[in-house]
Amino acid sequence: MKKIIVIVLVAFIMIQFFPIDKTNPPATPGMDFLRIKDTPPEIAKIISTSCYDCHSNETKYPWYSSIAPSSWFLKNHVVEGRKHLNFSTFAVYEPKRQAHKLEECIEMIEKKEMPLESYYIGHQDAKLTDQQRLELVAYFKKVKEDTERKMVF
């Protein structure tokens, strides 16, 4: 048993030599969703708090992002989150894709699939109330309709 504990401890120490890259891509304010869609401050705060760590280039890495293997798990979530939706580069999406991404946001929020339950562990302030969910869904629907209306003309 003692040998197993030593092996696990040595392995844990060794994996600390493989840190994640915590560098965020450079910010491009002219491409950011909150700016290009002129998001009201109260809605912008909700989106920033509950979505931007995984779905933007403005990730704030918490203390446990320095400890492997949790850092690897976290980095994977950020990479996957940005791949599916990156609010920091929203302007580069074609209008049809923007509308589709907004539809996905609506669906995920309504089904309470976002933010992820695991994200709440270190981010209690990101937990959405039912009222905040309603506000976000209404806002995303409005922006989606505006986007689709512009596609017609």
C-alpha positions in Angstrom: 0.0 0.0 0.0 2.8 2.4 0.9 4.4 1.7 -2.5 1.2 2.6 -4.3 0.9 5.9 -2.4 4.5 6.8 -3.3 3.9 6.0 -7.0 0.7 8.0 -7.1 2.4 11.0 -5.3 5.4 10.9 -7.7 3.0 10.7 -10.7 1.1 13.7 -9.4 4.3 15.7 -8.9 5.5 14.7 -12.4 2.3 15.8 -14.2 2.7 19.3 -12.7 5.6 19.8 -15.2 3.0 19.8 -18.0 1.1 23.1 -17.5 -1.6 24.4 -19.7 -1.3 27.4 -21.9 -3.3 30.2 -20.2 -2.7 32.8 -22.9 -5.9 34.2 -24.3 -6.0 35.2 -28.0 -5.8 39.0 -28.4 -9.0 40.9 -27.9 -10.7 42.4 -30.9 -13.4 44.7 -29.5 -14.9 45.4 -33.0 -15.8 41.6 -33.3 -17.2 41.0 -29.8 -20.8 40.1 -29.5 -21.6 42.4 -26.6 -20.3 45.4 -28.6 -21.6 44.7 -32.1 -25.0 43.8 -30.8 -25.1 46.8 -28.4 -26.1 44.6 -25.6 -27.8 46.3 -22.6 -25.5 46.5 -19.5 -27.6 44.2 -17.3 -27.7 41.5 -20.0 -24.0 42.0 -20.8 -23.2 41.4 -17.2 -25.1 38.1 -17.2 -23.4 36.9 -20.4 -20.0 38.0 -19.2 -20.3 36.2 -15.9 -22.0 33.0 -17.1 -20.6 32.5 -20.6 -17.4 34.3 -21.3 -14.9 32.1 -19.4 -15.5 29.3 -21.9 -17.0 31.1 -24.9 -14.7 34.0 -25.5 -11.1 35.0 -25.6 -11.4 36.6 -22.2 -11.0 33.5 -20.0 -10.1 34.1 -16.4 -8.2 31.1 -15.2 -8.9 30.2 -11.5 -6.3 29.0 -9.1 -7.0 25.3 -9.8 -6.0 25.9 -13.4 -2.4 25.6 -12.2 -2.9 22.1 -10.8 -2.9 19.1 -13.2 -5.0 17.1 -14.0 -7.8 19.6 -13.3 -6.0 22.2 -15.5 -6.2 19.8 -18.4 -9.9 19.2 -17.9 -10.5 23.0 -17.7 -8.4 23.8 -20.8 -10.3 21.2 -22.8 -13.6 22.8 -21.8 -12.3 26.3 -22.9 -11.0 24.9 -26.2 -14.3 23.1 -26.9 -16.4 26.0 -25.7 -14.6 28.5 -28.1 -14.8 26.0 -30.9 -18.6 25.8 -30.6 -19.2 29.5 -29.9 -16.8 32.4 -29.4 -18.4 35.6 -28.5 -15.1 37.4 -29.0 -15.1 36.7 -32.7 -18.9 36.7 -33.3 -18.6 39.3 -36.0 -16.7 37.0 -38.3 -19.7 34.6 -38.4 -21.9 35.0 -41.5 -25.4 36.3 -40.5 -26.9 32.8 -41.1 -24.4 31.2 -38.8 -24.9 34.0 -36.2 -28.6 33.2 -36.2 -27.9 29.5 -35.8 -25.5 30.2 -32.9 -28.1 32.3 -31.2 -30.7 29.5 -31.7 -28.3 27.1 -30.0 -27.8 29.6 -27.1 -31.6 29.8 -26.7 -32.0 26.0 -26.7 -29.1 25.4 -24.3 -30.3 28.0 -21.8 -33.9 26.8 -22.0 -32.9 23.2 -21.4 -30.5 24.4 -18.6 -27.6 22.7 -20.3 -25.5 25.9 -20.1 -23.7 26.9 -18.1 -22.4 23.5 -17.2 -23.1 22.2 -13.7 -19.4 21.5 -13.3 -18.7 25.2 -13.9 -20.7 26.2 -10.8 -18.3 24.5 -8.5 -15.8 27.4 -8.7 -18.2 30.0 -10.1 -21.4 30.3 -8.0 -22.0 33.8 -9.4 -22.4 32.2 -12.9 -25.4 30.2 -11.8 -28.5 31.6 -13.7 -31.7 32.2 -11.9 -35.0 31.3 -13.8 -35.5 35.1 -14.3 -32.0 35.5 -15.8 -32.7 32.6 -18.1 -35.9 34.2 -19.3 -34.1 37.5 -19.9 -31.3 35.9 -21.8 -33.6 33.8 -23.9 -35.7 36.9 -24.7 -32.6 38.9 -25.6 -31.1 36.1 -27.8 -34.4 35.7 -29.6 -34.6 39.5 -30.3 -31.0 39.5 -31.6 -31.7 36.4 -33.7 -34.8 38.0 -35.2 -32.8 41.3 -36.0 -30.1 39.2 -37.6 -32.6 37.2 -39.7 -34.4 40.4 -40.7 -31.1 41.9 -42.0 -30.5 38.7 -44.0 -33.7 39.2 -46.0 -32.8 42.7 -47.1 
